[in-house]
Amino acid sequence: MNATEIDIIQSAYAALNNYDIPGFLALLSPDVVRFEHFTSPPFTCRGIEEMRAHLEKGRSSWAEGSCTPEKFTIHGNRIVVSAYVHVRVNNETEWRNGYTGDVFTFKDGRIVEFSTFGNHNDALAYAVSDVF
């Protein structure tokens, strides 16, 4: 694990913030798995086409905003990112602000798993587990 993976993650956030879904998808392994552990029930999608649909639906709900990676912690082939979310969704006037913990798992230089947690500590605990 080196700066290359962190560069890939920064590119992923930039693509997401710029509504560049094809750019985001280009960074993923064809067998990517996405987990959202902060929802009830937890959400999962698998593969590029499910990711495309999920990203288009989620990102299109933003009126404006961004997710900014602030801290990177490396655990083997996983990188935990503390990301600051500052988003105003469609049909709302108030901004939603807060931090998430994202875990990116790499295989052969591509993102093979992308998991999001409601906080950085849960993401760290997941990263050091034997899951996936």
Secondary structure, DSSP 8 states (H G I E B T S, - for coil): --HHHHHHHHHHHHHHHTT-HHHHHTTEEEEEEEEETTSSS-EEEEHHHHHHHHHHHHHTTEEEEEEEEEEEEEETTEEEEEEEEEEEETT--S-EEEEEEEEEEEETTEEEEEEEESSHHHHHHHHTS---
